[in-house]
Amino acid sequence: MRRKLIALAALGLLLVVTACDTAARHDMAAEARAQQQGPPPPSEVAESCEVDGDRPKIGIVPINLQALFFNQIVTGAEHIAREAGVATQVVNGDDDSQKQANAIDDLVANDVDAIIVDAVDTDGIRPAIRRADAAGVPVVAVDAVVDDKAVSSQVGTANVEGGRQLGDALLDLSGAEGDVGIVGALNSTVQLQRQKGFSDRVTDGGMAIRHVVDGRNIQEEAQTVAENLLTGNPDLPYAYATGEPALIGLAAAVTSQQRSDEIEVVGWDLSTQAVDGLRAGWVKGVVQQNTFEFGYQSMNAAIDLVCGRDVPADIPVPTQIVTPDNVSEYLYYLERG
């Protein structure tokens, strides 16, 4: 009888292990399919035209070429350019507003027909954009909102509203109690907007911002300041990261200090580190902007402008909220493009 019970118990355990293994393989296969499928293709490709007997040439000036985020914008833009038969020239902004301004001036001097720019400093870039406009070169601002009449079209996300969305998520998660640390980028207009939307929402809801640290939109610096934030606040229950480098740095700090059982994180933009945190459950939500769509829409707008067609002043691109429950659906954002 005892042997029979032991055998039945062993069989039951084998069935449980087999079921778990089958479920794990199913999840892995689903994630692999999602990653292989890649981003959704563009819904439209602008019709190109000739400029002085040649194909148009469009300059692209991203904030940097380190982050997946900006590489994916460039990838989306170049995808449309290839389909439309348009030449492109990419100039790395290298997180430097003056470099971006110089890049715009150089592109105008090199006779590009339009420019797409994601501005580090939305105020500091205005003079260069005005010079391009005066030279007859239309400028499409993508991601970072540049409030200037010289900008022909703006493609982007409502960053303040995205910050509010994460603030609402954290209020629900925390019961509107507890302190929050923020890893930001005080040199980035976009991330300051995200910080404001989030901070206003959580403080209005009853939470407190304990500290804000500045990672300057550079991954290594974000990790250093995040390490300092966690070391100086061993009881900090929640943290918010305003961009991809900030969230990568914060995730690295949480992991290195073995704090994943003690802190819950929300932030912006997927990366391998953010996905690992979502799978483990301590990253609770990530606002994911449709970076490829940013590229598609900004290049379509640039082509239309070059070819003399009307373009909306504002082209909004919706965001997606990635959680531990749906992260497998968004793994194509881990590809550089």
Secondary structure, 3 states (H helix, E strand, C coil): CHHHHHHHHHHHHHHHHHHHHHHHHHHHHHHHHHHHHCCCCCCCCCCCCCECCECCEEEEECCCCCCHHHHHHHHHHHHHHHHHCCEEEECCCCCCHHHHHHHHHHHHHCCCCEEEECCCCCCCCHHHHHHHHHCCCCEEEECCCCCCCCEEEEEECCHHHHHHHHHHHHHHHHCCCCEEEEEECCCCHHHHHHHHHHHHHHHHCCCEEEEEEECCCCHHHHHHHHHHHHHHCCCCCEEEECCHHHHHHHHHHHHHCCCCCCCEEEEECCCHHHHHHHHHCCEEEEEEECHHHHHHHHHHHHHHHHCCCCCCCEEECCEEEECCCCHHHHHHHHCCC
